[in-house]
Amino acid sequence: MDRLIVGRVVTPDAVLDKGWIAIEDGRIARVGSGPRPSASEVDDFGGALVLPGVIDGQTHATSYRGLAGIKETTAAAIAGGVTTLVDMPYDNPDPLDRPDRLQAKREAIAAHSHADMALYGTVTAETDLGHVAALIEGGVVAFKISSFQSSPTRFPRIPADLMLDLLEALGPTDIPLGLHNEDQEIVLARVARARAAGVDGIEAHAMSRPEAAELAATAAFHALGKASGAHTHPVHLTTEEGFALTRSFASRGARATGELCVHYLWFDAARDGPRLGARMKVNPPIRPDAIKGLWRAIERGEVAFVSSDHSSWPIDNKLTGSIFDAGAGVPGVETLLPAFFTAAKRRGQDAARLTARLLSDHPARFFGIDDRKGALMPGRDADIVVLEEGKFDWDETSSHDGLRWSPYHGLTFDARVAATYLRGKAAWDGATILNQGGGGAYVPRATNGWFASKGTP
């Protein structure tokens, strides 16, 4: 064997104390406990947890620096135990809505990425459905659209007629369609009302983007999905009610799932808004008193997976006089794993196994890359993260994403990433990124995904 990694190994079925993973040619050859096979290198992490590499199912690596921004975002990913990023299609300056832009992004991954990357595609009014088949052939793992327009070119609103056309095109396939789920008319009217009243602090953010706007967009989307037979997936549900609504469509035979972003489990608008201000502005917004309900949704099995929604905006984008002029989004790829593990542990969950399920196994199946990714099993890529438990304060200046700010600054996590391996090679040793930009690879969709078998995982 090329390498043996030893520790408390988290498999799909159990946590193996004094377990080991044998690696050969970049893949997992064997997993076990007890007597160990011989190997050229042995990395023994004692009682630390050994988990499958995290698959962050929602990142925006290129929002600010364009395709070259992949380098710093994926460096942060590797330092955070994220070995595969699923990147959104709203690139700077152009959305990924045609094959030449897919090719350009694949080339950027080959040139810059420290981690493996899978990609979302999108449609725009300019392209209509003309390139959907070619993007699927090119390996995109999902499509993403928005019911709210943040930019007329890079992040446009897709009207209901084009949304339905796309859903009907995807209905015969296993490709999911993700949605930024906010009703534009409601939000614009409420923002205008708040501005007119002179209310422009962080407290106005959730108020001007009410839960009703999120639920209205979610319900309409799932209804069109039910009618077309397509797999519909709001990419950030912020309340228990949103997951209950999604479950109700699924119970009627719709291929409907919903995603949770980790910051909704950590921050509360009433508690943290006065301290963080625009540093916690995301869309849809962080709401007051939502965290316990979101945990109930997780415990009922209603959350497909948990992602970071990492945004690569610099802090200057937040330093505005009005909350309505501040950029939305927070960096989060490097903190996804310790933040979720900590939240799960403090909730009294089996944090190691829940983390492996919602941050690795489920996103791998959802995006159709579970032939290679998502679990510590023979035949899978040897994407591995070592998690050391303890008390660790997060310092935003130590981050590797080039942004050097974080809403988690000064907070204490119950674990830290002690090592990361990408396809069997050491990529992070707890202090230093060991691999080079360009060491990552493009990961195309290969399996049927979430609804391939009866029911959901």
CORWO-V128840 format. One line per field, one symbol per residue. ss: DSSP state (H for helix, E for strand, C for the rest). psi: psi as a letter, one per 20 degrees, with the letter a starting at -180 (. if undefined). burial: 1 if it has 24 or more other ideal C-beta (glycine too) atoms within 12 Angstrom, else 0. A space follows every 50 residues. Layout:
ss: ???
psi: ???
burial: ???
//
This chain:
ss: CCEEEEEEEECCCCEEEEEEEEEECCEEEEEEECCCCCCCEEEEEEEEEE EECEEEEEEECCCCCHHHHHHHHHHHHHHCCEEEEEECCECCCCECCCHH HHHHHHHHHHHHCCCEEEEEECCCCCCCCCCHHHHHHCCCCEEEEECCCC CCCCCCCCCHHHHHHHHHHHHCCCCEEEEECCCHHHHHHHHHHHHHCCCC CCHHHHHHCCHHHHHHHHHHHHHHHHHHCCEEEECCCCCHHHHHHHHHHH HCCCEEEECEECHHHHCCHHHHHHHHHHHHCCCCCCCCCCHHHHHHHHHC CCCCCEECCEECCCHHHHCCCCHHHCCCCCCCCCCHHHHHHHHHHHCCCC HHHHHHHHHHHHHHHHCCCCCCCCCCCCCCECCEEEEEEEEEECCHHHCC CCCCCCCCCCCEEEEEEEEEEECCEEEECCCCECCCCCCCCECCCCCCCC CCCCCCC
psi: qgqpppbnporhhroopkrqppppkjrpgqparbpqqqqhqpoojcjqpo rqqqoojoqmhjhgjahiihghghghgghjjoippopqjmqoiqqnjqhh hgghhghhghhhpirqprpqrrqrhghcjhjghhhghijqirqprqjpoh pighmqporhghggggghhigirjpqoqpomppgggggghghggghikoj ahhighhimrhhhghgggggghghgghijroqnpinpirhhhhhgghhgh ijjqnprqqpqhhiihqpgggighghciijorpqqprqkighhhhhgghi kiogrprhlppkprhhiimrhqhiiqqqqqqihhigghggggggghijrn hghhghgiifgghgggjkjjhhriqnqphqqmoqppopqbopppohiiqj jigkqpijpiqpqjqqohqppolippipjihpphrqpiirqpoqphrhbg khrpaq.
burial: 11111111111100110011111101111111000100000010100111 11111111111111111111111111111111111111111101111110 11011101100111111111111100101011001101111111111111 00011111000111111011101111111111110110011001000001 11111111111111111111111111010111111111111111111011 00011111111111111110011001111111111111011011101100 01111111111110100100001101111111111111111111100000 11111111111111111111011111100111111111100101010111 11101111101011111111111111110100101010111111101011 1000011
//
